[in-house]
Amino acid sequence: MNTSQAGGIAPELVLTEQEICRDALIEKYAKGKESSAEDVRRRVARALAQAEPEDRRAHWEKRFLGALEEGFIPAGRINSAAGIQMQATLINCFVQPVGDS
C-alpha cells in the first residue's frame, strides 16, 4: 500500500509488507500463478463483481479493489475461494446440526 492509497495516512504509519505475511498469504490464499497480495485482491474483486449486472461489473470491480487496497480484509474463505474454478463456500462460519449421540 502506498501513501496515495492509504487515504492520507502519514507515511510513517503505513506498514510495509513483511516476509512472514507474504509467505502466509501465498500459502493460504494465493491460487495458481498468484504470487502477491495484489494478485489475490484482483481475483477477489473480480469475483465479487460477478454478482452485479454485467454492465456494472467493471465499476464494482474497481470499487471492491479500492476497498481491498485501502485495507479492507474479507473473511478468509472469501480470500481463499472467490474467483477459483472449484465451487466452495464463501461463508466463513457455518453451523451443521449434530444428531443425537
C-alpha positions in Angstrom: 0.0 0.0 0.0 1.5 3.4 -0.9 0.6 6.6 0.8 -1.7 7.7 -2.0 -3.7 4.5 -1.5 -3.6 4.9 2.3 -6.2 7.6 2.4 -3.9 10.4 3.6 -2.3 8.3 6.4 1.1 9.7 7.4 3.9 7.8 5.6 5.5 6.7 8.9 2.2 4.9 9.9 1.9 2.9 6.7 3.1 -0.7 7.3 5.4 -2.3 4.8 5.0 -5.8 3.7 6.7 -8.4 6.0 8.1 -11.6 4.7 6.1 -13.8 7.1 2.9 -12.1 6.0 3.7 -12.6 2.3 4.6 -16.3 3.0 1.3 -16.8 4.9 -0.7 -15.1 2.1 0.9 -17.3 -0.6 0.4 -20.5 1.4 -3.2 -19.8 2.4 -4.8 -17.6 -0.2 -2.8 -17.4 -3.4 -4.1 -19.7 -6.2 -2.4 -20.8 -9.4 0.2 -18.3 -10.6 -0.7 -15.7 -7.9 2.4 -14.5 -6.1 1.4 -11.3 -4.4 -1.4 -9.7 -2.3 -2.3 -7.6 -5.3 -2.9 -10.8 -7.3 -5.2 -12.1 -4.6 -7.0 -8.7 -4.3 -7.6 -8.6 -8.1 -9.1 -12.1 -8.2 -11.3 -11.4 -5.2 -12.5 -8.1 -6.5 -13.3 -9.6 -10.0 -15.2 -12.5 -8.4 -17.3 -10.3 -6.1 -18.2 -8.0 -9.1 -19.7 -11.0 -10.9 -22.8 -10.7 -8.6 -23.5 -7.3 -10.2 -25.3 -6.7 -13.5 -22.9 -7.2 -16.4 -22.9 -3.5 -17.4 -21.9 -2.5 -13.8 -19.2 -5.2 -13.1 -16.2 -3.1 -14.1 -17.4 -0.3 -11.9 -17.9 -2.6 -8.9 -14.6 -4.5 -9.5 -12.8 -1.2 -9.3 -14.7 -0.2 -6.1 -14.0 -3.6 -4.5 -10.4 -3.5 -5.4 -10.1 0.0 -4.0 -11.6 -1.1 -0.7 -9.1 -4.1 -0.6 -6.2 -1.8 -1.4 -7.2 0.6 1.4 -7.0 -2.1 4.0 -10.4 -4.0 4.0 -9.7 -7.6 4.6 -12.5 -10.0 3.8 -13.1 -13.3 5.6 -10.5 -16.0 4.9 -12.9 -18.1 2.9 -13.6 -15.2 0.6 -9.9 -14.6 0.0 -9.4 -18.3 -0.5 -12.4 -19.3 -2.7 -13.6 -16.2 -4.5 -12.9 -16.5 -8.2 -11.5 -20.0 -8.3 -12.8 -22.8 -10.5 -13.6 -25.2 -7.7 -17.0 -24.5 -6.2 -16.5 -23.7 -2.5 -18.4 -21.8 0.2 -17.6 -18.2 0.8 -19.2 -18.4 4.2 -16.5 -18.2 6.8 -18.5 -19.7 9.7 -21.5 -22.0 9.4 -23.4 -24.4 11.7 -24.1 -28.1 10.9 -26.7 -29.8 13.0 -25.4 -32.6 15.2 -27.7 -35.6 15.6 -28.3 -37.3 18.9 -25.2 -39.1 20.1 
